Amino acid sequence: MNKLTILAVFALAFGIASAKSPRHFSLRAESMGGAHVAVVDDKEAIHYNYAGLTQINRLGNYDIRPEQGYYPRNWIGDMRLTFGGAGDIFKFLSTYSDVKDVQDLFRAAQNDANRITKDHPQVSSQTGAILDSLQKNPKYVKTLNSYDHKAMEARVKFDAELAFHNFGAAFWMNGSVAPYVDAGLILPYVVVDTFVIDAVAQMGGAYEIIPNQLSVGLGGKIVKRHKTNMVTVGLANYSTIVDTLKEQASDATDNFFDSKTFSFGIDLGVLYQFNREVRFGASLRDIYFKSLAGETLIPNFTIGANYSPKFMNSNTGFGRKFNVAVDFADMFNADRNYKFFTHLNFGFELEQTLAAIPGLNNEIRFITLRLAGGFRGGYPSAGVGLEVLRFFTIEAATWGEERGYYTGQDENRIYMVQGSIGF
């Protein structure tokens, strides 16, 4: 198979699945099964619950919150630039192999057809002869069945985030598409129903109504979504693939900064520290005042709890953080006949400093490892992260999302890797 064909197929995939509203992908939260509305002790408060911004430079601070001084401290806050990408690499590799097999089979069938039509002029057409040759080959039918209407999804992301006590701001972009490969009559082709890019600028703050116990948060956002129409690309026509990619890139560039298509929204959040180890959170996010790319978006209402046992946390030089969380997420969403367990997320995380200066607190650390796991809507999730010198971080996570018409019908497995720099 021509390498340009393969590259073009995967290039089409790198562009956000058309969700109800723009969704930020936090690998910390996703690896915990998405249960994060009551965790929010760092920059992720911007995306899940602004009220959590009150925890920065409070958890682990013996002077201000002595009962939670055992918790690893982050007095600086978070300033990060992050780049990431995702896709089901196993499905991509298997599809690559299948498409290559079909191409080889088609070339062999075409050669047979050339001989048939040359030696038997009564054959109506070369196309008919090709089809006859392919139908007689059981390997062709088996290979076609292995990827006919086979969906693939890929995502890319960019985040610029800033968070410290009581304030947070971020600009982030997501691009994703879920093309599928169809068998076609003779040659396979790629169909992309929608190609969507979301860009979001947001800012907000938090306030402690009851010191060290009850906090509220509020944030605003400006959102832009760019969508393209259905695109069909035949794998046999290399020039068509290249032209299609150029047209889509030009369309996105020309229309992306049209201010008339911006939408505005707000996020609300509340966080309640029940005792030194348990806190509850709730957020009402994505309250938009106008449609986005012609779609009316449904607000996301989520409630949850987090348990952080004292004996599992440490604020020494070799600091340790441990959280167990559960969320009932996106309660207003009844799309695709979603059932109870589709809204239920839960998970855990363990973060351990592996290299540090003994005798100092957790702020002076050289290497930190984070492990997490959980279930999102009934599908398992997991993640790992490594921080070096507080400046470089690399993370990987996997989780499942429902792609079918009811809970548990068709899992869409996501594998995402990201790297970030900052403090």
C-alpha positions in Angstrom: 0.0 0.0 0.0 1.2 3.5 -0.8 2.5 5.2 2.4 0.7 8.4 1.5 -2.6 6.5 1.8 -1.8 5.3 5.3 -0.5 8.7 6.5 -3.6 10.4 5.1 -6.0 8.0 6.9 -4.3 8.7 10.2 -4.1 12.4 9.5 -7.8 12.5 9.2 -8.1 11.0 12.6 -6.1 13.7 14.3 -8.3 16.4 14.5 -13.3 16.2 19.4 -15.9 13.9 19.1 -19.1 15.9 18.8 -19.9 16.1 22.5 -22.8 17.9 24.2 -20.3 20.6 25.3 -16.6 21.2 25.0 -14.9 18.8 27.4 -11.5 19.2 29.0 -9.5 16.0 29.3 -7.7 15.9 32.6 -5.6 12.7 32.7 -5.6 12.9 36.5 -9.4 12.9 36.6 -9.9 10.5 33.7 -7.6 7.9 35.2 -9.8 8.1 38.4 -12.8 7.2 36.3 -13.8 10.9 36.0 -14.6 11.1 39.8 -13.1 14.5 40.6 -15.7 17.1 41.6 -14.8 16.8 45.3 -11.0 16.1 44.8 -10.1 19.4 43.0 -7.0 20.4 45.0 -5.0 21.7 42.1 -5.5 23.4 38.6 -8.2 20.8 37.8 -10.6 22.9 39.9 -10.9 25.2 36.9 -12.5 22.4 34.9 -14.4 20.4 37.5 -15.3 22.7 40.5 -14.0 26.3 40.9 -14.7 26.0 44.7 -11.7 23.7 44.9 -9.4 26.7 44.3 -9.7 27.5 48.0 -7.7 24.3 48.7 -4.5 25.5 47.0 -2.0 26.5 49.7 -4.4 25.3 52.4 -4.2 21.6 52.3 -0.8 20.7 53.9 -0.6 24.2 55.5 -0.2 23.6 59.2 -0.5 27.3 60.1 -3.9 27.8 58.3 -5.4 24.4 58.3 -3.7 22.5 61.1 -6.1 19.5 60.9 -5.1 18.9 57.3 -1.4 19.6 57.6 -0.7 16.0 56.9 -1.8 16.5 53.3 1.0 17.2 50.7 1.2 20.9 50.3 1.2 22.9 47.0 1.7 26.5 48.0 2.8 27.7 44.6 -0.3 26.5 42.8 -0.1 25.3 39.2 1.2 26.9 36.0 1.3 24.4 33.1 1.5 24.1 29.4 0.3 20.7 28.2 0.2 18.8 24.9 -1.4 15.5 24.4 -2.9 13.0 22.0 -5.1 10.0 22.1 -6.5 7.1 20.1 -7.0 3.4 20.2 -3.6 2.4 19.0 -4.5 -1.3 18.8 -7.5 -0.6 16.6 -5.4 1.7 14.3 -2.7 -1.0 13.9 -5.3 -3.8 13.1 -7.1 -1.5 10.6 -3.8 -0.6 8.9 -3.1 -4.4 8.5 -6.7 -5.0 7.2 -6.7 -2.2 4.7 -3.3 -3.3 3.4 -4.6 -6.9 2.9 -7.6 -5.6 1.0 -5.4 -3.5 -1.3 -3.2 -6.6 -2.1 -6.3 -8.7 -2.7 -7.8 -6.0 -5.0 -4.6 -5.8 -7.1 -4.6 -9.6 -7.5 -8.3 -9.5 -8.5 -7.6 -6.7 -10.9 -4.8 -8.8 -12.6 -7.2 -11.7 -12.8 -9.8 -9.5 -14.4 -7.4 -8.2 -17.0 -6.7 -11.8 -18.1 -10.4 -12.7 -18.0 -11.6 -9.8 -20.1 -8.7 -10.3 -22.6 -9.3 -14.0 -23.1 -13.1 -13.9 -22.8 -14.6 -10.9 -24.6 -18.1 -11.9 -23.7 -17.5 -10.8 -20.1 -19.6 -7.6 -19.7 -17.1 -5.4 -18.0 -13.8 -5.4 -16.2 -15.5 -4.2 -13.0 -17.8 -7.2 -13.1 -14.8 -9.5 -13.6 -13.1 -7.9 -10.6 -16.1 -8.4 -8.4 -16.4 -12.1 -9.5 -12.7 -12.7 -8.7 -13.0 -11.1 -5.3 -16.2 -13.0 -4.4 -14.5 -16.3 -5.1 -11.7 -15.4 -2.7 -12.8 -16.3 0.9 -9.9 -14.3 2.3 -11.3 -11.1 0.8 -14.7 -11.6 2.4 -13.1 -12.4 5.8 -10.8 -9.4 5.6 -13.7 -7.1 4.7 -15.8 -8.3 7.5 -13.0 -7.6 10.0 -13.2 -3.8 9.5 -16.4 -3.0 7.7 -17.9 0.1 9.4 -15.0 0.0 11.9 -15.0 3.2 13.9 -11.7 4.8 15.1 -11.3 7.8 17.3 -8.3 10.1 17.9 -7.9 13.3 19.9 -5.4 16.0 20.4 -5.2 18.6 23.1 -3.4 21.8 24.2 -3.8 23.4 27.6 -2.4 26.6 29.1 -3.4 26.7 32.8 -2.8 29.0 35.8 -4.1 28.4 39.3 -3.4 29.6 42.8 -5.3 30.2 45.9 -8.8 31.4 45.1 -8.1 32.1 41.4 -7.7 30.2 38.2 -7.6 30.8 34.4 -7.0 28.6 31.4 -7.0 28.5 27.6 -7.4 25.1 26.0 -8.2 23.4 22.7 -9.4 20.0 21.9 -9.6 18.3 18.5 -11.2 15.0 17.9 -12.8 12.9 15.2 -14.3 9.4 15.0 -14.0 8.3 11.4 -15.0 4.8 10.3 -13.8 2.6 7.6 -16.4 1.1 5.3 -15.8 -1.8 3.0 -17.3 -0.4 -0.1 -18.2 -2.4 -3.2 -14.6 -2.9 -4.2 -12.2 -0.7 -2.3 -12.5 0.5 1.3 -13.1 4.2 2.1 -13.0 6.5 5.1 -16.1 8.4 6.3 -15.9 11.3 8.7 -19.4 12.4 9.9 -18.1 15.5 11.8 -14.8 17.0 12.4 -14.9 19.3 15.4 -12.3 21.7 17.1 -13.2 23.4 20.4 -11.4 26.3 21.9 -12.2 27.6 25.4 -10.9 30.6 27.4 -12.1 30.6 31.0 -11.4 32.3 34.3 -12.9 32.2 37.7 -12.5 32.3 41.5 -13.5 30.8 44.8 -14.5 32.2 48.2 -14.7 30.5 51.6 -18.1 31.3 53.1 -17.2 29.3 56.2 -13.4 29.3 56.7 -11.8 25.9 56.2 -15.2 24.3 55.7 -17.6 25.7 53.0 -16.5 27.2 49.7 -18.2 28.4 46.6 -16.8 29.1 43.1 -17.9 30.9 40.0 -16.3 31.1 36.6 -17.0 32.4 33.1 -15.9 31.0 29.7 -15.8 32.0 26.0 -16.2 29.0 23.7 -15.7 28.6 19.9 -16.5 25.4 18.0 -15.6 24.7 14.4 -17.4 21.9 12.6 -17.1 20.5 9.1 -19.6 18.5 7.1 -19.3 14.9 6.2 -16.2 13.9 4.4 -15.7 10.7 2.4 -12.3 9.7 1.2 -11.6 6.8 -1.1 -8.4 4.9 -0.4 -7.7 4.3 -4.0 -7.4 8.0 -5.0 -4.3 9.5 -3.4 -4.8 12.9 -4.9 -8.4 13.1 -3.6 -7.1 12.4 -0.1 -4.6 15.2 -0.2 -7.0 17.7 -1.7 -9.6 16.9 0.9 -7.2 17.4 3.7 -6.1 20.8 2.3 -9.7 21.9 1.9 -10.6 21.0 5.5 -7.5 22.7 6.9 -8.3 25.9 4.9 -11.9 25.9 6.0 -10.9 25.6 9.6 -8.4 28.4 9.4 -10.7 30.8 7.5 -13.7 30.4 9.9 -12.3 29.6 13.3 -11.9 33.3 14.4 -15.3 34.4 13.3 -16.5 36.1 16.6 -20.2 35.7 15.6 -20.0 32.0 16.4 -18.6 32.4 19.9 -20.7 31.3 22.8 -20.6 32.4 26.5 -21.2 30.3 29.6 -20.7 30.1 33.3 -19.7 27.4 35.8 -20.8 27.1 39.5 -19.4 25.0 42.2 -19.5 24.3 45.9 -17.2 22.3 48.2 -17.9 21.2 51.8 -15.2 19.9 54.1 -17.2 17.5 56.3 -14.3 16.5 58.5 -10.5 16.3 58.2 -10.8 13.3 55.8 -14.1 13.6 53.9 -15.4 16.4 51.7 -18.3 16.7 49.4 -18.5 18.7 46.1 -21.1 19.7 43.5 -20.9 21.6 40.3 -23.2 23.0 37.7 -21.1 23.5 34.6 -21.6 24.5 31.0 -24.5 26.9 31.4 -24.4 28.6 28.0 -26.4 31.6 27.0 -26.6 30.8 23.2 -26.2 27.8 21.0 -22.8 26.6 20.0 -22.3 25.7 16.3 -26.0 25.5 16.0 -26.4 23.1 18.9 -28.2 23.7 22.2 -25.9 22.4 25.0 -27.1 20.6 28.1 -25.6 21.8 31.5 -23.5 19.3 33.4 -24.7 18.8 37.0 -22.4 16.6 39.1 -22.2 15.7 42.8 -19.5 13.7 44.5 -17.5 12.9 47.6 -13.8 12.3 48.3 -12.1 10.4 51.1 -8.5 11.2 52.0 -7.4 9.0 55.0 -4.9 10.7 57.3 -2.8 7.6 57.7 -2.3 7.3 53.9 -1.1 10.9 53.4 2.3 12.4 54.3 3.7 15.9 54.1 7.3 15.0 54.7 10.1 15.2 52.1 8.9 11.9 50.7 5.3 13.1 50.6 2.4 10.8 49.7 -1.2 11.6 48.6 -4.1 9.2 48.6 -7.6 9.9 47.5 -10.7 7.8 46.9 -13.6 9.5 45.1 -17.1 8.9 43.7 -19.2 11.1 41.5 -22.7 10.9 40.1 -21.9 12.8 37.0 -23.8 14.7 34.3 -27.2 14.1 35.9 -29.2 16.0 33.3 -27.9 13.9 30.4 -30.4 11.2 29.3 -28.8 10.8 25.8 -28.7 7.3 24.2 -30.9 5.9 26.9 -28.2 6.2 29.5 -28.9 4.3 32.7 -27.9 4.8 36.3 -24.4 3.2 36.1 -23.5 5.4 33.1 -23.5 8.4 35.4 -21.6 6.7 38.3 -17.9 7.3 38.4 -15.4 6.2 41.1 -11.7 5.8 41.5 -8.6 6.2 43.5 -5.1 7.8 43.2 -1.8 7.2 44.9 0.9 9.8 44.5 4.4 9.1 46.0 7.5 11.2 46.1 10.4 8.9 45.2 13.4 11.3 45.4 13.6 14.3 47.7 15.6 16.0 50.4 14.9 14.3 53.7 13.7 16.5 56.5 12.0 19.0 54.2 8.3 19.2 53.3 6.9 17.9 50.1 7.5 21.1 48.2 11.1 20.2 47.6 10.8 17.0 45.5 12.8 15.6 42.6 10.8 12.6 41.3 7.1 11.8 42.0 5.1 8.9 40.7 1.3 8.8 40.5 -0.9 5.7 40.0 -4.6 5.7 39.6 -7.6 3.5 38.6 -11.3 3.4 38.7 -14.5 3.0 36.6 -16.2 5.5 34.4 -19.8 4.7 33.5 -19.1 1.0 34.2 -15.9 0.9 32.1 -12.5 0.6 33.8 -9.9 3.3 33.8 -6.3 3.6 34.8 -3.4 6.0 34.7 0.2 6.7 35.5 2.2 9.9 35.8 5.8 10.8 36.4 6.9 14.3 37.6 10.6 15.2 37.4 12.1 18.2 39.3 8.6 19.6 39.6 9.0 21.0 36.1 8.5 18.1 33.7 5.5 15.8 33.8 4.5 12.9 31.5 1.2 11.1 32.0 -0.7 8.3 30.3 -4.3 7.2 30.9 -7.0 5.0 29.5 -10.7 5.0 30.0 -13.9 3.8 28.2 -16.8 5.8 26.9 -20.2 4.6 25.7 -20.5 4.7 21.9 -23.7 2.7 21.6 -27.3 3.5 22.1 -27.6 2.2 25.6 -25.4 1.6 28.6 -22.9 -1.2 28.1 -23.6 -1.7 24.4 -20.4 -0.5 22.7 -17.2 0.6 24.5 -15.0 3.2 23.0 -11.6 2.7 24.6 -9.4 5.8 24.8 -5.7 5.8 25.3 -4.1 9.2 25.9 -0.6 10.4 26.5 0.4 14.0 27.4 3.5 15.9 28.5 3.6 19.2 30.3 6.0 21.8 31.6 5.6 24.3 34.4 5.2 24.5 38.2 
